[in-house]
Amino acid sequence: MKNANCSKIGTNEEKSFEYFSHILDNIHESFLILDDNLLIKHFNKAAEKATGLKSSLILNKYFFDVFDGAKGSIFEEKFNWVLKNRKEVTFETFYDKEPFKNWYEVRIYPHGSDIAVFLNTITRSKLAEHLKAESEQWNQLLLENAGVGIGYYDLNGKILMFNKLAAEHLNGSPEDFIDKYVYEIFSSNMASLIMERIENTVKLDKKLEFEDFFNAPSGQKWFLSNFVSIKDFKGNVMGVQIISQDITLRKLFEEELIKSEEKYRDLYKSMNEGLAVHKIIYNFHGKAIDYLITEVNPAYEKLLGLKEEDVIGRKASVVYGTNKPPYIDIYSLVVETRSPEHFETYFEPMDRYFSISAFSPKIGEFVTVFEDITSRIKSEKKLRESEEKLRLAVESANLGIWCWEIEKDNMVWSDRCKEIFGLKIDQEPYYELFMDFLHPDDRENLIEIMGNAVENNYANAEHRVIWPDGSVHWVQSTGKLYSGENGLKAFGIVVDIDERKNYEKALKLSEKKFRTAFENSTMGMSINDTDGNFIDVNDAFCHMLGYSRVELLSPSFNYLSITYAEDKETSKKYVNNLLNGQKSFYNLEKRYLHRDGSIIWAYLTLFLIQDDNNNPLYFITHIQNITAWKKAQDEIIKQNKLLELAHIFVVDNKDRIIFWNKGSEKLYGWSPEEALGKKSYELLKTKFPKPLDDIKLELNRFEHWEGELIHKCRNGKSLTVASHWVSQFDDSGENIATLEVNNDITKRKIAEENLKETLEELRKSNAELEQFAYVASHDLQEPLRMITSFLQLLSKRYEGKLDSDADEFIGFAVDGASRMQELINDLLIYSRVSRKAKKFENINTESTLIQSIFNLKVILDEKNANITYGSLPVVYGDYNQFVQLFQNFIANSIKYSINDPVIHICAEKKDEYWIFQIKDNGIGIDPKHHDRIFRIFQRLHRNGEYDGTGIGLAICRRIIERHGGDIWVDSELGNGSIFYFKIPIREDEIRRDEFE
Ligand code: ADP
């Protein structure tokens, strides 16, 4: 196939030369041909453009002399392999030497005895390319090193600018030509040709291209010239730019090429770009209406998905299925003008973008070389979009961006980047400066991160920078590494995170503060969600309620679980009011239920926290255990009530009332409003027991005073009060206030008065009685003694001498007189109990008992009485009276007995008394007479039955009472009797005086 197709073209050597030259120069890939000695035979335009090397300078040079970085590399190995095996090979490699340092995709094909080498740079990052800003200097550089001659002419043919190469073409330097006119430089023919072309360029307003064989001062040469008009910013044409390229060598090479046309035919096959040869079809009017496809290469088939046999000899409109054959207007013009066209286009039927070069190698024919640029266009579009997004992102995020060509140590920082580092806008950064900015503490770490970036291709760090003013700022730097055309580059962004860092710090601090406060608060705190479940509780809360954190936070628990039953409804109501937005917080007292079932009173503050849109987020509850306080309060209320029973007021140091309690109000009748501010003694018309000044002196000395006062009430009534004063003093000892507690003792006083009067009366009547008893007993004794002695005389002298009646009468009279004698004696004893009493002293009652038994010895023996006694105490009293006392009791026990008397006497200690008892086995006493028998002259028996005066027990009672004691009897008829009396153990003088 190869040969068949090739034979169609290349019949004419000249045409063939032109044909191939176009093809090679329209290939967008870098391409070169090496002979079997690896000498460079061809170096296409794309390769020139990519490397900046001029093909004229490297032709016939040894490949590894030009590209010495490839020596000994995979290149050498692959070249040899292809030369030897005559098979194609593809590989990717990194060419590691400037200025071509880059990644390449390399394809090598056998080409006759030569090899064809296609080189493609592998673009690592389009973004990187984008970021590279083209500077004015770069333009200048380009102008100088473009490899083409460039001249600017005004419309009159005056040269405005000539670059070096343009001048070299004319064997001079730019200064030789600037400001000269074309006529001064070129031959008149050449000059008028140039002027004509300048005019046409302006007139047609399009780029014109010419190839001329020119007899230049530097020698005879072929030039390719492009004429383009130069416009000002308003679009007015100012002049024309002529770019001239020496194509002599190419022409020569093309000649050479013709000779080896066959060899080049093979190239079509190896090309990555599609190639098709067409023949134009004209109508009768000579207008191009369609074109036939006459030849295509394998890439064509691959790129368009069409088979060679389906397209060859067919019309384009048919093959591509379009009414109008694609780009017929452009192609007809190419064929017509024989000038090539290059365009990029969207080919709708296939929904793809193509870059197409068209040229006409011979009349009526044209060739298209095209490549599918869909993915490039799409990625460019995407890039543009993402670039726009990026730009917006960069601007809105206030990002600083930077780029660093590491090997060249060339840093470019955006203005914002400089701002973030505290650099002035016109300052240019460099590596050392950057390092100086870094905070010393972060430097080491950052260098390490940068080192790692070589492996990871990515670095990210938060670090501090120190501004020239010494202030420290936080920034976040992100960087990416890539290897571009000019070696290893890094680019990235920096963000000012000062505010965030400060905020973070503040947040952390406030969070910590809050946490600490929460954890350590003695107040119980809980956080609940809007359903009332616990989200968090502090220790104090757990402690108050006796539950563990885990228990409270379990899902089955909420605030109602620990609320006292009677308070649940109210709690719910408060919570709902918060959720409804009626209030933002509550203070309340409520009862919780402790885990042990006890009630915990709490003072509670309940907040609802909301978001910015007032949506409820959670509740915060503070609780204070006031159970103890509640109890105390109850106690205080009780005490206050008690205090109200007391009558209390407080006066200041000027005696003005400053406190007046309910009790005082009740007692005196004045309300606090009426009483406060008044002088107490004026209000109450106080009568003091001694001058107030004396009382105050005492108060200052002892801090309190007690005494009886007379107060007048609001209703005029007088009160006697027992008043108790307590004073309070300041640091300097000045009396600030005095509290007075007053007890109404009016009634007691009256009772005391009455008692006093009664006692006085009693004393008087007693005295009278004593007087009477004394008088009676003493004064009656004398006449009685006389009666008795004369009656005895009468009885002695006249017994038996008178009649029997007289004897009996005298006997009665003697009896009566002796009874009277007894009576008077007893009365005397009775009256003497107090009148002739001795001073009290410590007496042994046992001695007094023995004395009394001794006194009664005769009668005791006579009656055969049995007397026993226990141990008897020493008491404070009157010895003789105690003898009298026992004597009376024992005498009665003997008198009122039936059988032999058995008598026992003992004493025992009870409370503050000695209780004595005298027990007998006598006739006993009916209980109804128990009181009577202690009264004077009261007897239960007639004389003759039991003789007596009825004074004995009255004497006993009088003696006991004189000793501060009491007397009583326990007895029944026929059952013997027990007589009791008690004597106080600690008898003091005062008490005894009272009775004296
Ligand atoms: P008197 O013995 O002179 O009658 P008292 O004052 O001694 O007077 O006693 C009053 C009365 O109490 C007696 O009359 C007697 O009836 C009764 N009495 C006193 N002692 C006894 C006693 N030991 N047993 C029974 N009756 C007694």
Residues whose N, C-alpha, C, O or C-beta is under 5 A from the ligand:
A	BS01	ADP	N892 S893 Y896 G922 I923 G924 I925 I933 Q938 R939 L940 H941 D947 G948 T949 G950 I951 G952 L953 A954 S977
